[in-house]
């Protein structure tokens, strides 16, 4: 079952914080980058360093297969869409 919703950046970050779990699939589209992968971990914001909510991903792909960490403070203005896949449910979030 695929569901599509529209959210503000703040709502999308809150959704990730509350609903995305380790081992889920999260596909993030921002700027001209598409980063699909399995969630390795989620790190809360750090007020001391100014880092935002960070998600570690093990990228999936034929050519590129590495782990990265995405900071939502850094990509926030360029975030276009996210796809969250968990337990045969798929949610597509279009960021307004």
C-alpha positions as CSV (number, residue, x, y, z in Angstrom):
1,X,0.0,0.0,0.0
2,X,1.4,3.4,-1.1
3,X,0.3,6.6,0.5
4,X,1.3,10.1,-0.6
5,X,1.3,13.1,1.7
6,X,2.6,16.7,1.7
7,X,4.4,18.1,4.7
8,X,6.4,21.1,5.7
9,X,10.1,20.6,6.4
10,X,9.4,20.7,10.1
11,X,6.6,18.1,9.8
12,X,8.8,15.9,7.7
13,X,11.7,16.0,10.3
14,X,9.2,15.3,13.1
15,X,7.9,12.3,11.0
16,X,11.4,10.9,10.7
17,X,12.1,11.4,14.4
18,X,8.9,9.6,15.5
19,X,8.4,7.0,12.8
20,X,11.6,5.9,11.1
21,X,13.4,3.0,12.7
22,X,16.7,1.2,12.2
23,X,16.4,-1.3,9.3
24,X,13.6,0.7,7.6
25,X,14.2,1.8,4.0
26,X,14.4,5.6,3.5
27,X,14.9,7.2,0.2
28,X,15.8,10.9,0.3
29,X,15.7,13.2,-2.7
30,X,17.4,16.6,-2.2
31,X,18.9,19.1,-4.6
32,X,20.1,16.8,-7.4
33,X,20.9,13.9,-5.1
34,X,18.9,10.6,-4.6
35,X,20.0,8.7,-1.6
36,X,18.2,5.4,-1.1
37,X,19.2,3.1,1.7
38,X,18.6,1.1,4.9
39,X,18.5,3.1,8.1
40,X,21.5,2.3,10.3
41,X,20.8,4.8,13.0
42,X,19.2,8.1,14.0
43,X,21.0,10.8,16.0
44,X,19.0,13.5,17.7
45,X,19.9,17.2,17.3
46,X,22.9,18.6,19.1
47,X,22.5,22.2,20.2
48,X,26.2,22.5,21.2
49,X,27.5,21.7,17.7
50,X,24.4,23.0,15.8
51,X,23.9,19.7,14.0
52,X,20.4,18.7,13.1
53,X,18.6,15.4,13.2
54,X,21.0,13.0,11.4
55,X,20.1,9.7,9.8
56,X,22.8,7.1,8.9
57,X,22.0,5.1,5.7
58,X,23.6,2.1,4.1
59,X,23.2,3.2,0.5
60,X,21.8,0.6,-1.9
61,X,22.8,0.6,-5.6
62,X,24.7,-1.3,-8.2
63,X,27.6,1.1,-8.4
64,X,27.6,2.9,-5.0
65,X,27.1,0.9,-1.8
66,X,28.5,2.8,1.2
67,X,27.2,4.3,4.4
68,X,26.5,8.0,4.8
69,X,25.0,10.3,7.4
70,X,22.4,12.9,6.3
71,X,22.0,16.0,8.5
72,X,18.5,17.5,7.9
73,X,19.7,21.0,9.0
74,X,22.2,20.9,6.1
75,X,19.8,19.6,3.4
76,X,16.6,21.1,4.7
77,X,16.3,23.9,2.1
78,X,16.9,21.4,-0.7
79,X,14.8,18.5,0.5
80,X,12.3,17.6,-2.1
81,X,10.8,14.2,-1.3
82,X,11.3,11.2,1.0
83,X,10.0,7.6,0.7
84,X,9.7,5.6,3.9
85,X,9.2,1.8,3.5
86,X,8.4,-0.3,6.6
87,X,6.5,-3.5,7.0
88,X,5.0,-3.6,3.4
89,X,3.8,0.0,3.9
90,X,5.2,2.8,1.8
91,X,4.8,6.5,2.5
92,X,5.9,9.2,0.0
93,X,6.4,12.6,1.6
94,X,6.5,15.6,-0.7
95,X,8.2,18.5,1.2
96,X,6.5,21.8,0.6
